[in-house]
């Protein structure tokens, strides 16, 4: 990727839940700042998410962010960001995918068996490109 094509890619706060969202005069609490990194990507829907646990360590460590590219195709062996219909979100390695289910594995749990999840339980699967170190994350004040 040509570094001259870098653009702001924003961090999505995956910890927020609409049912727990603070209300402000009947609307969601206003956002006073946003976090982003300048990254070269061809995916207009690309976003960053924070790594919050060590399940994918050492590939992705807590405190880092990962670049998620929803428009990129994924295949077995790729890292993916998965959200289940019940709301659970995770970054895992996609071990297999068939018409019925996906199999996922965590890097930091070698003794843990792969997890097989029926496709009917999956809300989305997005390709994870790479880690973004904390020093690359900037804050933009909005007010």
N, C-alpha and C positions, 0 to 999 in steps of 0.2 A: 504494500500500500504506500502510495506517495504521501510523505509527511506533510507536504504543502496542502493536502486536502483535509487537514485536521479541522474539526469543528467542535463546538461545545456539545458534549453528550452528558445528559443530566442523570443524577442519582435518583432512583425511585426508593422511597422509604417503605420497605416491605414490612416494617413493624406496625404500621398503622392499620387499624381495622375500622371500617365505617361504623360498626355498632359501638365502638369505644371512642369514636371521634368526639372531641370537645365541641360544643355548640357555642356559637357566638352570634347573638341576635338572630337566632333561627337558622343561621348558615354555619358551615364549617369554620373553624378558627382560621383567620387569615394567615397566610404564609408570609414570614418576614424575610426569609432568605432561602436560597436554593444552592445545592452543591452540584458541581459539574467537573469534568476534566476535558481538556482539549485532545481529541482522539481522531485519527484517520479511520473512517469506516464508510463503506458504500451503502450501508443499511440505514435508510431514513428513520426507521423505527427503533434504532439502537438505544439502549439505556444501560446504566450502571446499577448494580445492586451491591449492598455491603455483604461481606462474608462475616457471619456471626458466630460460627462454630468451627471446630477443627476436623470435621468429618472428611474433608477433602484435602487435609494437610498431607504432605508439604506442598502440593500443587497450589492450593489457595489457603491462605492463613487468615485468622480473625484479624480485623482491622483493614484488610485489603478490600478492594471492590473487584467485581468481575464485569467484563463487557458482555452484554447479552445482545445478540443480533437475531431478532425474531424472523427476519426475512431470509436468513441463511438456512440452507437445508442441513439437516443433521442425519447422522447414520451411526450404526453400532461402533463403539470405540470413542465417540465424541463425548465431551462434557455437555450437559444440558441443565437448564433451569426448568423445573417442573412444578406446576401447581395442580393440586388435586381439587376436585369439586367441593370437598369439605373444608378447603381453605389452606391446608398444609402446603408449604413451599419448601423446595430443596434444590441444591446443586449436587448432581451426581454424575457418574459415568454411565452412559447408556450402553448396556452390555448386549441387549438384543431387543428387537421390535418385530412383532408379527401382527396379524390382523386382530388379535385378541388381547394382547397384553404387552407391556414393556418390562424389561428386567433392568434394575439399577444397582449400582455398587458404589460404596463409599471407599475412598482411598485409604483413610486412616483406620479402617476396621477390617484388617485382613482375615480375621477369624469369623467375621460376621457374614452370614450367607447373603447372596443377592436377594433383592426384594423384587417380587413379581407383582405388578399392579395391573388390573384389568383396564383396558383403554376407556371403558365406560366411566371409570373413576377419575380420569385425567381431564382437567380443564384445558391446559395447554402444555406444550413442550417447546422450549426455545433453545437454540444453539448458544453455547457459551464459548466465546472466543479466547479470552486470556485474562490474566490478573492485571489489575491497575494498582500500583503501590499508593499508600496514603499520601505521600508527598505530591502526587499529581492531582489530588482532589482540591478544588478551590471553592470558596464560598462567595456567592453573589448576593449582596444585600438588596432588598426590594423596597425598603422604606425607611 
